[in-house]
Amino acid sequence: MNFFVEFLVRHGYWLLFVWVLAEQGGLPIPSAPLLLGAGALAGTGQMHWFPVTLLPITAAVICDVVWYELGRKRGLPILRFLCRISLERDSCVRRTQEQFKREGVWTLVIAKFIPGLNALAAAAAGISRIGWRRFLLFDVLGTCLWSGTYIGLGYVFSRQLEHLAAHLSFLGHGLLGLL
């Protein structure tokens, strides 16, 4: 476990940015554990709070802007493409459109908390022709809430997470492989 913590401290900023960029780009990799870990390391002073907060927001917003623009320019084929890589291909397009019609731009605020909906929501906003400023406002709000929640929890519970990591360190690289 120490290897993982040392790796995260040494390369954490780049890892945080690239990992969130990849997840928001559509890869099925969870960012929440990494955000928790980065928040915990910021809480113990091993990483700086400002870049830990800013980098995931920047990465997520970059991806969302790309998906938004692709949705505006390409329309439903982009949503279908995203749904092809999702777990529920058949109902994905219909459910995403219904969710966006029901919740509107507020979908962008909650989308980051629902696995698989984050890229779809940005593309659906583009398809729905939501204005650029309105999209950006709600997307940044949702992104800040999402990353802030996990980073904040890691920061607040950094000592407890540090103790948990110490207790689990006896599992060594097997735990890292499991994660």
C-alpha positions as CSV (number, residue, x, y, z in Angstrom):
1,M,0.0,0.0,0.0
2,N,2.9,2.3,0.7
3,F,3.9,1.9,-3.0
4,F,0.6,3.2,-4.1
5,V,0.7,6.2,-1.7
6,E,4.2,7.0,-2.8
7,F,3.3,6.7,-6.4
8,L,0.3,9.0,-5.9
9,V,2.4,11.6,-4.0
10,R,5.1,11.5,-6.7
11,H,2.8,11.5,-9.8
12,G,-0.5,12.3,-8.3
13,Y,-1.3,15.5,-10.0
14,W,-0.7,14.1,-13.5
15,L,-2.5,10.9,-12.5
16,L,-5.4,12.8,-11.2
17,F,-5.8,14.9,-14.3
18,V,-5.4,12.0,-16.8
19,W,-7.6,9.6,-14.8
20,V,-10.5,12.0,-14.5
21,L,-10.0,13.0,-18.2
22,A,-10.2,9.3,-19.2
23,E,-13.3,8.6,-17.0
24,Q,-15.1,11.6,-18.3
25,G,-14.1,10.7,-21.8
26,G,-16.1,7.5,-21.4
27,L,-13.7,4.9,-20.1
28,P,-15.4,2.8,-17.3
29,I,-12.8,3.6,-14.6
30,P,-14.1,5.1,-11.3
31,S,-12.5,8.4,-10.2
32,A,-14.1,8.5,-6.8
33,P,-11.5,6.4,-5.0
34,L,-8.7,8.5,-6.5
35,L,-10.4,11.7,-5.6
36,L,-10.8,10.4,-2.0
37,G,-7.2,9.4,-1.9
38,A,-6.0,12.7,-3.2
39,G,-8.2,14.6,-0.7
40,A,-6.7,12.4,2.1
41,L,-3.2,13.2,0.9
42,A,-4.0,16.9,0.8
43,G,-5.4,16.5,4.3
44,T,-2.1,15.1,5.6
45,G,-0.1,17.7,3.7
46,Q,1.5,15.3,1.3
47,M,-0.2,16.9,-1.7
48,H,-1.3,20.6,-2.2
49,W,-4.9,21.3,-1.8
50,F,-5.3,23.8,-4.7
51,P,-4.1,21.6,-7.6
52,V,-5.9,18.5,-6.1
53,T,-9.1,20.6,-6.4
54,L,-8.5,22.3,-9.6
55,L,-7.1,19.5,-11.8
56,P,-10.1,17.2,-11.7
57,I,-12.5,20.1,-12.3
58,T,-10.4,21.2,-15.3
59,A,-10.2,17.6,-16.8
60,A,-13.9,17.0,-16.4
61,V,-15.0,20.3,-17.9
62,I,-12.7,19.8,-20.9
63,C,-14.3,16.4,-21.6
64,D,-17.8,17.8,-21.1
65,V,-17.2,20.6,-23.5
66,V,-16.0,18.2,-26.1
67,W,-19.0,15.9,-25.6
68,Y,-21.3,19.0,-25.6
69,E,-19.8,20.2,-28.9
70,L,-20.0,16.7,-30.5
71,G,-23.6,16.5,-29.4
72,R,-24.4,19.9,-31.0
73,K,-22.6,19.1,-34.2
74,R,-23.3,15.4,-34.6
75,G,-26.6,14.9,-32.7
76,L,-28.0,11.5,-31.9
77,P,-25.2,9.4,-33.5
78,I,-22.9,10.7,-30.7
79,L,-25.4,9.6,-28.1
80,R,-25.8,6.2,-29.8
81,F,-22.0,5.9,-29.9
82,L,-21.7,6.6,-26.1
83,C,-24.6,4.1,-25.5
84,R,-22.7,1.4,-27.4
85,I,-20.0,1.4,-24.8
86,S,-22.5,1.5,-21.9
87,L,-23.8,-1.5,-20.1
88,E,-27.5,-1.0,-21.1
89,R,-27.3,-0.3,-24.8
90,D,-30.9,-0.8,-25.7
91,S,-32.6,1.7,-23.4
92,C,-29.6,4.1,-23.0
93,V,-30.6,6.7,-25.7
94,R,-34.2,6.7,-24.7
95,R,-33.5,7.0,-20.9
96,T,-30.9,9.7,-21.4
97,Q,-33.3,11.8,-23.5
98,E,-36.1,11.3,-21.0
99,Q,-33.9,12.2,-18.1
100,F,-32.8,15.4,-19.8
101,K,-36.3,16.3,-20.8
102,R,-37.5,15.7,-17.2
103,E,-34.6,17.4,-15.3
104,G,-33.2,19.8,-18.0
105,V,-29.9,21.4,-17.2
106,W,-30.1,20.1,-13.6
107,T,-29.1,16.7,-15.2
108,L,-25.7,18.2,-15.6
109,V,-25.4,18.8,-11.8
110,I,-26.3,15.3,-10.8
111,A,-24.8,13.4,-13.8
112,K,-21.3,13.1,-12.3
113,F,-22.7,11.1,-9.3
114,I,-24.4,8.6,-11.6
115,P,-22.0,6.2,-13.3
116,G,-22.3,6.3,-17.1
117,L,-24.4,9.4,-17.2
118,N,-21.7,12.0,-17.1
119,A,-20.6,11.9,-20.8
120,L,-24.2,11.3,-21.9
121,A,-25.5,14.3,-20.1
122,A,-23.0,16.7,-21.8
123,A,-23.8,15.2,-25.2
124,A,-27.6,15.4,-24.5
125,A,-27.2,19.1,-23.5
126,G,-25.5,19.7,-26.9
127,I,-28.3,17.8,-28.7
128,S,-30.9,19.8,-26.8
129,R,-29.2,23.1,-28.0
130,I,-28.8,24.3,-24.4
131,G,-27.0,27.7,-24.6
132,W,-23.2,27.6,-24.2
133,R,-23.2,29.8,-21.0
134,R,-26.0,27.9,-19.4
135,F,-24.3,24.6,-20.2
136,L,-21.0,25.8,-18.8
137,L,-22.6,27.2,-15.6
138,F,-24.5,24.0,-14.7
139,D,-21.6,21.7,-15.8
140,V,-19.1,23.6,-13.7
141,L,-21.5,23.6,-10.8
142,G,-22.0,19.8,-11.1
143,T,-18.3,19.1,-11.5
144,C,-17.4,21.2,-8.5
145,L,-20.0,19.4,-6.3
146,W,-18.9,16.0,-7.6
147,S,-15.1,16.5,-7.1
148,G,-15.5,18.6,-4.0
149,T,-17.6,16.0,-2.3
150,Y,-15.0,13.2,-2.8
151,I,-12.0,15.4,-2.3
152,G,-13.6,17.0,0.8
153,L,-14.5,13.6,2.3
154,G,-10.9,12.5,1.7
155,Y,-9.6,15.7,3.3
156,V,-11.9,15.5,6.3
157,F,-11.3,11.8,7.0
158,S,-7.7,11.8,6.0
159,R,-6.5,10.5,9.3
160,Q,-9.0,7.7,9.3
161,L,-8.2,6.8,5.7
162,E,-4.5,6.8,6.7
163,H,-5.2,4.4,9.5
164,L,-7.3,2.2,7.2
165,A,-4.5,2.1,4.7
166,A,-2.0,1.1,7.4
167,H,-4.3,-1.7,8.6
168,L,-4.7,-3.0,5.0
169,S,-1.1,-2.7,4.1
170,F,-0.5,-6.3,5.2
171,L,-2.3,-7.3,2.1
172,G,0.4,-5.6,0.0
173,H,0.2,-5.7,-3.7
174,G,-2.7,-8.2,-3.7
175,L,-5.0,-5.4,-2.4
176,L,-3.7,-3.0,-5.1
177,G,-4.5,-5.7,-7.7
178,L,-8.0,-6.2,-6.2
179,L,-8.7,-2.4,-6.3
